């Protein structure tokens, strides 16, 4: 049986994290019915384009995995990821009943997390992505994303 060669690093590579995230979200779709992996890929690419490093790109691939119960917090704690990547994933994982202000404060307080959340919000608020939703959902989400951008101290238009 052949195994995928691993790098000498004790941590998963970005490609390995991508494979884990794609497998974890397999069969999941977004609000428009698109494969969820498209969103993960767009956020990871958004982080890369904004100058994010490998730890932030890995966190982008995993940014919804714990929140969506695709991977457990226990998995994250034991995963071969850097402490910084784990911290970013935890920071961007919204907790049930958590006020948006507390969520935004945690993201702002965690080094590297703001860039990941910025890329996530940019893709979520993409007009082409929102256009396929019904008007009520589109309006609700646009207001939610605008408010979160303000709480995070991000410019209204994004990058």
Helices and strands as residue ranges (DSSP letters): H 14-24, H 36-49, H 54-62, H 73-78, H 83-92, H 100-109, H 113-124, H 127-131, H 135-152
